[in-house]
């Protein structure tokens, strides 16, 4: 903003005002009708000597302009993505849980293997008749004797027998789980109980007691 200070001095005898400025010199303004042209010229010279004011800029607008210039000149660096630590912790926790479950299962197997009286439905190595399954079927066919009463009554069918092969291979706890006729059931149990020793089943490399089921077919010719 341009400013210029000035001093006014009134001259009664001349009926005029003397204007003294800091930069533009001094001027006389006459207050009567004489020398009207001179007074107008002096007044115009005075107005021309005072520089116009610079337009003021609102503070908020100036501040916004400065902020915009700052934003345009400031580059915001990219922040690299860092995986949450929780994911790593979750993976470690899952792995720890898996190892604990495997250890618990192994300990359970060892505890069960140490119980000589426990009977298993399955084992890592199942018990086997000497010579395998074909030899077992041959043994049953050669040793079954059809009960006379069942023949007379025309009774036939399949008797299913379940038994336990002990850790020493002996056959124990034989019983009928699918019955056809009391005489046929009795004959089926007799054949099973008379079998030779089996190769026992194994769990963790140790012989264990394992259940075994086999069918015996009775058919009239």
Helices and strands as residue ranges (DSSP letters): E 6-11, E 16-21, E 26-30, H 36-49, H 59-73, H 85-113, E 119-120, H 133-143, H 148-153, E 157-165, E 171-178, H 182-193, E 201-203, E 206-218
